[in-house]
Amino acid sequence: MRKSAWHFLCTAIASKNVATAISDINADNHENIRYVSPSGRVSNRPFEGVNIVIDGNNTYKIIK
C-alpha cells in the first residue's frame, strides 16, 4: 500500500516536535476606543466621514 505525501509530511512534523497549532492568542484590549469628529463630537462608534480614533495612547485618523 502506497502512503500519501500528506502522511509523510505529518510524520516528519510530528517526529521533530514542531508546533503545529496556535496555542495562545494575546489580544489587545480595545474597550476604551473613542471616536472624535473634526467638529469635536465624541462617540464610542465611528461617525460618517473623517474620524479621529483614540485607543489608549494611540491616535490615528480613519475615513468611514
Number of C-alpha atoms within 10 A of each C-alpha: 3 4 7 8 9 9 9 11 11 11 11 12 12 12 9 8 8 9 9 9 6 6 6 6 6 5 6 6 9 9 9 10 17 18 24 20 17 12 7 10 10 16 13 12 12 19 18 9 10 15 23 19 21 15 15 12 5 8 12 10 13 12 10 9
